[in-house]
């Protein structure tokens, strides 16, 4: 047979009050321990799930920040590459201008007197351009010189003080096609034959011992320096990559940097890559028989070719400036979105905290108040039981 304890109304009321106080004390202590006023959906479903939504989006945007940061570094790598390439372009301009200022000269006096005993056709090249002078049998030296200068298009042949030997004094590179062309004018024959000096079919004999050519070798060395700079431009462009992405070595439409600015990728930016190698900039290497003219003179032999090269370098600089402006504008956009995303993440985290975090100052005050209330409850319960203690005294 079961039995139960009968409590007075006052005792039962004080007991319930103590139980409520104990429950509130437990909740307060939990908030103080965790720092959260809403730690589960049971505490406050609306605040809990809203805060979770904010925290989830904050995490997604935080992950995007890493991608945005990589995008910033990729664009900065491309911009640094452009800056360095411009310096190489400036060096190439200096090299080309130095070649242009290097004077070409061909000078010398024939070692034997001119003697036209038979008709001859003298073929020679002035800076790679083929010239032909017809000298008839028994022509005087003056007649021969006149024919040579007419063919050359400039006064570069004359006679020495004796009036018997031909003198060559030209502000250009003068080469003869064959040894016979040299000896017909009284110059010593060259020793070897060099084929296709100025392009297909432009073969020449080695220079006569009577002639001195200046400037050609210097310009050729400068052309080699120019080609070396073009190689460096291409190599530098190919090295301007970050995280496997290079925006300045390939102009293919598929070569682009995609940066997502939100978790759904509805806000994004595509940065198209450009080809800023020497080929992409339209800079051609200076070859042995390459140039702007139909004759194919190379190695900076012609002033017109050098000027054309300098012009192409100017165009390359314009292309670099345009690319730098484009990348700079894109970088500004990406950095702005990066700062915005950082601030938005902070706003979302703060919003979630406002919904779930406890006010520790308030909870500490509550804990003190509940401790006092619990002491008072115990005292009140003791007073409620005093009536029954009086009946106990009567029974004794």
C-alpha positions in Angstrom: 0.0 0.0 0.0 1.5 3.3 -1.1 1.6 6.4 1.0 2.5 10.0 0.3 3.7 13.0 2.4 1.1 15.7 2.8 2.7 19.2 2.6 1.0 22.3 3.6 0.1 24.9 1.0 2.7 27.3 2.3 5.4 24.6 2.2 4.5 23.5 -1.3 4.5 27.1 -2.5 8.0 27.7 -1.1 9.2 24.4 -2.5 8.0 25.3 -6.0 9.7 28.7 -5.6 13.0 27.0 -4.7 12.7 24.7 -7.7 12.2 27.7 -10.0 15.1 29.4 -8.5 17.3 26.3 -9.0 16.2 26.1 -12.7 17.0 29.7 -13.3 20.4 29.3 -11.5 21.2 26.4 -13.7 20.3 28.3 -16.9 22.3 31.4 -15.7 25.4 29.2 -14.9 25.2 27.6 -18.3 25.1 31.0 -20.0 28.1 32.2 -18.0 30.0 29.0 -18.9 29.2 29.0 -22.6 28.7 32.8 -23.2 25.5 31.9 -25.1 22.0 32.8 -24.2 20.7 30.6 -27.1 22.8 27.4 -27.5 20.1 25.2 -29.0 16.8 25.4 -30.9 15.1 24.6 -27.6 16.2 27.9 -26.1 14.8 30.1 -28.9 14.1 28.5 -32.3 13.8 31.7 -34.3 17.0 33.2 -33.0 18.9 29.9 -33.2 18.2 29.2 -36.8 18.5 32.8 -37.9 21.9 33.0 -36.3 22.9 29.7 -38.0 21.9 31.2 -41.3 24.1 34.3 -40.7 27.0 32.1 -39.5 26.7 29.8 -42.6 26.8 32.7 -45.0 29.7 34.3 -43.1 31.6 31.0 -43.5 30.9 30.9 -47.3 32.1 34.5 -47.8 35.1 33.8 -45.6 36.0 30.9 -47.9 35.6 33.2 -50.9 38.0 35.7 -49.4 40.8 33.2 -49.9 39.9 33.0 -53.6 39.6 36.8 -53.9 43.0 37.2 -52.2 44.6 34.8 -54.7 43.0 36.9 -57.5 44.5 40.1 -56.1 48.0 38.4 -56.0 47.5 37.1 -59.6 46.7 40.6 -60.9 49.6 42.1 -59.0 52.0 39.5 -60.4 50.8 40.4 -63.9 51.2 44.1 -63.2 54.7 43.6 -61.8 55.5 41.7 -65.0 54.3 44.6 -67.1 56.4 47.0 -65.1 59.5 44.9 -65.6 58.8 44.3 -69.3 58.6 48.1 -69.8 62.1 48.4 -68.4 63.3 45.8 -71.0 61.5 47.7 -73.7 63.3 50.9 -72.7 66.6 49.0 -72.8 65.7 47.7 -76.3 64.9 51.3 -77.4 68.3 52.4 -76.1 70.0 49.6 -78.0 68.2 50.5 -81.3 69.0 54.2 -80.9 72.6 53.3 -80.3 72.6 51.3 -83.5 71.1 54.2 -85.3 73.8 56.5 -84.1 76.6 54.1 -85.1 77.9 55.4 -88.4 78.6 53.1 -91.3 81.6 53.9 -93.5 83.5 52.2 -96.2 86.8 53.8 -97.1 90.0 52.9 -99.1 92.1 53.4 -102.1 92.7 50.9 -104.8 96.1 49.3 -104.7 96.6 49.3 -108.5 95.8 51.9 -111.1 92.5 51.8 -112.9 93.0 50.2 -116.4 89.9 49.5 -118.5 91.2 47.3 -121.3 87.9 45.5 -121.7 84.2 46.2 -121.1 83.0 45.1 -117.7 79.9 45.1 -115.5 80.7 45.9 -111.9 78.1 44.6 -109.4 78.2 45.9 -105.8 75.8 46.5 -102.9 75.2 49.7 -101.0 73.8 48.7 -97.6 72.6 45.5 -99.2 70.9 47.1 -102.2 72.3 45.8 -105.5 73.9 48.3 -107.9 75.3 47.7 -111.3 77.7 50.0 -113.2 78.6 49.3 -116.9 82.2 50.3 -117.8 83.0 50.2 -121.5 86.4 49.2 -122.9 89.0 52.0 -122.8 86.8 54.1 -120.5 88.8 56.7 -118.6 88.9 56.7 -114.9 86.6 59.7 -114.8 84.1 58.0 -117.0 84.2 54.9 -114.8 83.8 56.9 -111.6 80.8 58.8 -113.1 79.2 55.5 -114.0 79.8 54.1 -110.5 78.4 57.1 -108.7 75.4 57.2 -111.0 74.7 53.6 -110.2 75.3 54.1 -106.5 73.0 57.1 -106.4 75.5 59.1 -104.4 79.0 60.5 -104.8 81.2 57.8 -103.1 83.8 57.0 -105.8 86.6 59.4 -106.7 90.3 59.3 -107.7 93.4 59.8 -105.7 95.9 62.7 -106.1 97.8 60.8 -108.8 94.6 60.6 -110.8 95.2 56.9 -111.5 93.6 55.0 -108.7 90.0 54.8 -107.6 89.1 56.0 -104.0 86.0 54.7 -102.2 84.7 57.0 -99.4 81.1 56.1 -98.5 78.8 56.7 -95.5 77.5 53.2 -95.9 78.4 49.5 -96.2 79.7 48.8 -99.7 80.3 45.2 -100.7 81.2 43.6 -104.0 79.5 40.6 -105.5 82.6 38.9 -106.9 86.4 39.2 -106.8 86.3 40.3 -110.5 84.1 43.3 -109.5 86.8 44.4 -107.1 89.8 43.8 -109.4 88.1 45.6 -112.3 88.4 48.8 -110.3 91.9 48.1 -109.1 91.0 46.9 -105.6 92.7 43.7 -104.3 90.5 40.6 -104.6 88.7 39.3 -101.5 89.8 35.9 -100.2 86.6 34.0 -99.7 83.0 34.0 -100.8 80.1 34.5 -98.5 76.8 33.4 -99.9 73.4 35.1 -99.4 74.7 37.9 -97.2 71.7 40.1 -97.7 69.0 37.6 -98.6 68.4 35.0 -101.3 70.7 35.5 -104.2 72.6 38.3 -102.5 76.0 36.6 -102.3 79.2 38.7 -101.8 83.0 38.3 -101.8 84.9 39.0 -98.7 86.2 42.5 -98.3 89.2 43.7 -100.2 92.3 44.3 -98.2 92.3 47.8 -99.7 89.0 48.7 -98.0 88.1 49.4 -94.4 84.4 49.0 -93.3 83.4 50.5 -89.9 80.1 50.3 -88.0 78.7 47.1 -89.5 80.1 44.8 -86.9 79.0 47.2 -84.1 75.5 47.3 -85.4 75.4 43.5 -85.7 76.4 43.2 -82.0 73.7 45.6 -81.0 71.2 43.6 -83.0 72.3 40.5 -81.1 71.8 42.5 -77.8 68.3 43.5 -79.1 67.4 39.9 -79.8 68.6 38.9 -76.3 66.3 41.5 -74.8 63.3 40.1 -76.8 64.1 36.7 -75.3 64.2 38.2 -71.8 60.8 39.9 -72.4 59.2 36.6 -73.4 60.8 34.7 -70.5 59.7 37.4 -68.0 56.1 37.4 -69.3 56.0 33.6 -68.9 57.3 33.8 -65.3 54.7 36.4 -64.2 52.3 33.8 -62.8 50.7 33.2 -59.5 49.0 30.0 -58.3 49.4 28.6 -61.8 47.6 31.5 -63.5 49.5 33.8 -65.9 47.6 36.8 -67.3 50.3 38.2 -69.6 51.8 35.3 -71.5 48.8 34.0 -73.5 46.1 36.1 -75.2 43.8 33.1 -75.8 40.2 33.8 -74.8 40.3 30.8 -72.5 43.1 32.3 -70.5 41.2 34.4 -68.0 40.9 34.8 -64.2 37.4 34.2 -62.8 36.8 35.7 -59.3 33.5 35.0 -57.5 32.3 37.8 -55.1 29.4 36.0 -53.5 28.5 32.4 -52.5 26.1 31.9 -55.5 28.6 33.4 -58.0 26.0 35.8 -59.2 28.5 38.6 -58.6 31.9 38.0 -60.3 34.6 39.4 -62.4 36.5 37.8 -65.4 39.9 39.3 -66.1 41.0 38.4 -69.6 44.7 37.5 -70.1 46.8 39.2 -72.7 49.9 38.1 -74.7 52.7 40.5 -73.7 55.5 38.3 -74.9 57.8 39.7 -77.6 55.6 38.0 -80.2 52.4 39.4 -78.6 53.9 42.9 -78.6 54.7 42.6 -82.3 58.5 42.7 -81.8 60.5 40.7 -84.3 64.0 39.4 -83.8 66.7 41.0 -86.0 68.0 38.2 -88.1 71.0 38.0 -90.5 68.7 38.7 -93.5 65.6 40.1 -91.9 64.3 43.6 -92.1 61.6 45.9 -93.4 62.9 46.2 -96.9 62.5 43.9 -99.8 66.2 43.3 -100.0 66.1 41.6 -96.6 69.0 43.4 -95.0 69.4 42.5 -91.3 71.5 43.1 -88.3 70.5 46.7 -88.1 72.3 47.5 -91.4 69.7 49.9 -92.6 68.6 53.1 -90.8 65.1 52.6 -92.1 64.9 49.2 -90.5 66.2 50.5 -87.2 63.6 53.4 -87.3 60.9 50.8 -88.0 62.1 48.8 -85.0 62.0 51.9 -82.8 58.5 52.6 -83.9 57.4 49.0 -83.1 58.9 49.4 -79.6 56.8 52.6 -79.2 53.8 50.6 -80.1 54.8 47.9 -77.6 55.0 50.5 -74.9 51.5 51.8 -75.7 50.2 48.2 -75.5 51.9 47.7 -72.1 50.4 51.0 -70.8 46.9 50.0 -72.0 47.3 46.5 -70.4 48.6 48.1 -67.1 45.6 50.5 -67.0 43.2 47.5 -67.6 44.7 45.4 -64.9 44.9 48.3 -62.5 41.2 49.0 -63.0 40.4 45.3 -62.4 42.7 45.2 -59.3 40.9 48.2 -57.9 37.5 46.4 -58.3 38.8 43.2 -56.7 40.4 45.0 -53.8 37.2 47.0 -53.2 35.1 43.8 -53.2 37.7 42.2 -50.9 37.3 45.0 -48.3 33.5 44.9 -48.7 33.4 41.1 -48.1 35.5 41.4 -45.0 33.2 44.0 -43.6 30.1 42.0 -44.6 31.5 38.9 -42.8 32.0 41.0 -39.7 28.4 42.3 -39.9 27.1 38.7 -40.3 29.1 37.5 -37.4 28.0 40.4 -35.2 24.4 39.8 -36.2 24.6 36.1 -35.2 26.3 37.1 -31.9 23.6 39.6 -31.1 21.0 36.8 -31.4 22.8 34.1 -29.4 25.4 35.6 -27.2 24.7 36.3 -23.6 25.3 39.5 -21.7 27.8 38.2 -19.2 27.4 41.3 -17.0 23.7 40.8 -16.8 24.1 37.0 -16.2 26.6 37.6 -13.4 24.1 40.0 -11.7 21.4 37.4 -12.2 23.6 34.7 -10.6 24.1 36.9 -7.5 20.4 37.7 -7.3 19.4 34.1 -7.7 21.8 33.1 -5.0 20.2 35.6 -2.6 16.7 34.4 -3.7 17.7 30.8 -3.0 18.8 31.7 0.5 15.6 33.6 1.1 13.5 30.6 -0.2 15.2 28.3 2.1 14.5 30.6 5.0 10.8 30.9 3.9 10.5 27.1 3.7 11.9 26.8 7.2 9.3 29.3 8.5 6.5 27.4 6.7 7.5 24.2 8.5 7.5 25.9 12.0 3.7 25.3 12.4 4.2 21.5 12.2 7.1 21.8 14.6 4.7 23.4 17.2 2.3 20.4 16.9 5.3 18.1 17.5 6.0 19.9 20.8 2.4 19.4 22.0 2.7 15.6 21.2 5.8 15.5 23.4 
